[in-house]
Structure formats: C-alpha cells, structure tokens
Amino acid sequence: MKPSLFFRTVVLGALAAAVALPLAAQNIPEPLSVPAPGPQTDAPYAPLAILPGGIVMPLYPPDSPYLNHERVAEPEKYNMTNGTPGRIKSIVNIHNPSIEFHTVGGNRNNGSAVILVAGGGHRTLNVGTESGDFVPFFYNLGVNTIILRNRLRSDGYEPRTDAVRDALQAIRLVRKHAEAFGIDPSKIGIMGFSAGAELSAPAAVAFKAFDEQNNDPSDPLAGVTSRPDWTGVIYPGPTPFARGENPEIPRNVPPAFIATSGSGDRIHAIWAMEYFDAMLKLGVPNIEMHIYGNGPHAGGLTDRSGTPFGTWHLRLIDWYRDLGFLQPPGVVTKAARDSEEFVNQPPPAPRRLRGGQNRPTVTPRN
C-alpha cells in the first residue's frame, strides 16, 4: 500500500527540518576529511589532491613564461556539492594548472591511462561529475586516471590557447613520468566533456605543431610527444572544425570516441558531427560516434533517468576494449597498428569516370 500524499508530505517536511539543523544539535559528528584548498604563500600555489591518494604535479615550472606570475600564488576556490559533505562540485581561480594522478597498483594495472578534462563553460571546472566520479569507474578496469585542472576564461585566460596548451602539456607530463606511475606511454588518452572537449578535440590535431614549438633543449619535456593515443569527445563544445574552420589534420591523428545526445542537446550534437565528419572524410580508422535521441547536456556518469544516453560510458569501454587498451602492459594495441597502417597507406588512385575521364581524388593532408 502506497503512503498517502499527506503522510509523505509530513515525513519529507520533517526530514528537511532535520537536515537544516546543525549536525552538533542532532548529536551527529561533523564530516571528516573535507577537501579544502591550500593556504596562500609567497610561492606559486601548491594544488592539493581533491580525492584521497591523489598525487598532484603542477604543469609548468615556477618560472615558466606561460604562467601569470601576478596571480600564480592565489589559492584555488572549491565549490562543494550541496548536501554531500566532502564532495567537490567544481573549482575556479586556477592559476597554477596541474594534474592529479590516481594510479592502479599490482596486477590489476594494465598500463592504460586517461586524462580527464571537465567541462563548465570555461567558467568553472566541474571536477565532481566529470572527473572524480570516473576514478573508481576506471580503477575497476585497471585504468589509471589523471585529473586535469586547466585554466579558465572566467579567470582571465583564453581557452583556445592557454587551456589547450594545458591539455597538451598534461599529455607530455604524463608520458614523461609514465614509467614511475606504471603507465604504458603508448596507452595515454585524453577525454573531455563539453568545454573540456574543446581541449581534448584540438589536442588530437594540434600536437604536431605544439611539439615543434616546444622543443627547446631548455624545456625539461623537450622530445616528449603530446600526441594522445586516443581522444574522447563527450557532448563537446565547438571543436577545431566548427564555424567552417578546416585545420590541418596530422596523418597520425589518434582514434576518437564521440558521444552526445541529439535532439536533447542539438548544438553539441552538431559540433560532435563536425568532428566525426572531418575524420571520416579523411578515412581515419577507429572513429566511433553515438548520438542518442534524448538526454540533457552534461552529467558525466549520471544515470539520466534510465535513458539509453545514461549508458554511453559502457559503449566507450566496448570501443576501448576493442582497440586493445585493456590488454596487459607492453602489448601493442590495435589502435596503434591501425594508425601505423593508415599513415603508411599510399594516396588512393584516381577513379575512372565514364568517357575515360579521371575522377578527382582528395589526397589526405600530411
């Protein structure tokens, strides 16, 4: 027998009143180990782990010309999830960008790693749903996770330059320290959500130019490639192919997994299709896209009221497994073999038209 509306109203009202009371008044201990930003000092801000066990490394040395030295000492600001003590919802005021390693130990570790880039419209970094929630998810698959804290437009930075640089620098830094963290340097991917996909998508096409521009012998990461071994483009903001742009695509562009809802998130679906279309026209192997009929924007691993879009991450793992990223460390992935074969393919021969004319051939850009 279902409780009456009156009964449910009374019970819910009582629960709401109880929650509104301080915990001490209810004889309940206060929450423990609630994350908080570090203190401000005269030195560059030292980012703290947002999840237990995280190892945090700044992206740039303290004297880097890419840092805003007038603000680099300012602490980050955490926005906590209402009603969930200890859970960070988002972060702002990021002036010393960093990565946070969460590794998998022992035989469970298959050497794969994913750099997570949260969204937030370049106003906030929504690390709760679009980074932190994925750490245990990937851990159970033997995959190491790295949370990127990149700089934001709301703090005075330009996403297409500063934030994309942060993403590419993160890939180089993870690869530089791969052995120390038990990571296979040929199994490092980057997955961005919404505004975060505005960093993961260009990372897949801009790595070549970035590596050439950052190869000075004084750079401790010189010679370490920023090419991701795969990229995730999840309900993306504008990709490099939006608004009619047509950037050069490296021949060894990595495979991509793309997912979004369609009519429920139309503009992001259009941006997803533009990225997919550019890769498909070139013939890039292992490009997969899922556009679901219904579903709201953002949310990470959210169940989405049981709709199919709530299972997109399972399709990601199907694709990920198929490309060989869940194999033991050191085993060459299908993704790497297919990419190498694609790079070494000769341009397609012209096709003959009726009347003896040659059909013009689009030669992939190198």
Secondary structure, 3 states (H helix, E strand, C coil): CCCCHHHHHHHHHHHHHHHHCCHHHHCCCCCCCCCCCCCCCCCCCCCCCCCCCCEEEECCCCCCCCCCCCCCCCCCEEEECCCCCCCEEEEECCCCCEEEEECCCHHHCCCCEEEEECCCCCCCECHHHHHHCHHHHHHCCCCEEEEEECCCHHHCCCHHHHHHHHHHHHHHHHHHCCHHHCCCCCCEEEEEEHHHHHHHHHHHHHHHHHHHHCCCCCCCCCCCCCCCCEEEEECCCCCCCHHHCCCCCCCCCCCEEEEEECHHHHHHHHHHHHHHHHHHHHCCCCEEEEEECCCCCCCCCCCHHHCHHHHHHHHHHHHHHHCCCCCCCCCCCHHHHHHHHHHCCCCCCCEECCCCCEECCCCCCC
